[in-house]
Structures are given as C-alpha cells and as structure tokens.
Amino acid sequence: MLIKSLVTILSIKRIPDNEIIHEIEKQINKSITRMILHNIRQQIKKDSYDWYMKLGSNQYEYLHEFKERINEILWLQEKHYVIIKNNEHNPHIQQTSLAGLHKLNITLSNYYDVAPVIGK
C-alpha cells in the first residue's frame, strides 16, 4: 500500500520513472523494476476504475464518500487551528499551518461549489 501511495503521488507530480524507482528504494528500502512499476500503475488504474464503478452504481455511496471527504477537511482545519493557537511564539510553525489551512479552505470551498449538482 505504501508503494502504491508513493507511485501515485510521484506520478501526479510527473516524476520520471527512474526517479520514482529511486525514491521507493530510498524511502522503504525496497528495490523495484520498471515492469513492477508498470504493474503497480495498472493496479492503481484498476482500483480507481472499481471505486468509480462502485460509486457510480450507488448514488448514496457516492454522497457518503463525498461527505466523508468534507468531514476529513473539517477535522484537518480544526487541527490547524490548534497548531496555530499553540504556537503563538513560533511564527514559522504558524505560517506553515496557515498555508495548509488556506489550501484546505480552497478545497472545501470547491467541494461546496459542486455539492448542489451531485444530487441531480
């Protein structure tokens, strides 16, 4: 699962395959080949398709998943507020947390913007 997560994150960032392979080896001490990397990507695509089909066939499941993402963002926002409050004398930590909070606010705003069309 950790390898899949790394491959997903690094692929989204358009990191070349050889650097992905090197990063996996560096972070989890496991060597993989290009063929294994290809197979992992294929599995990620299959998992995504299966997830999409499951959500597409059941509107309530999709709405539940959407609500869970919103709840996760709200929880993360609360954590950032705590970090900001508890680090009044450390502006660097506050600034970093504020930047994270800002990104969460934008994501949450985007979710609320699309929410009205989900139930249609």
Summary of the structure (lengths in Angstrom):
residues: 120
radius of gyration: 18.7
end to end distance: 34.5
largest distance: 51.0
contacts: 282
relative contact order: 0.08
helix: 86%
strand: 0%
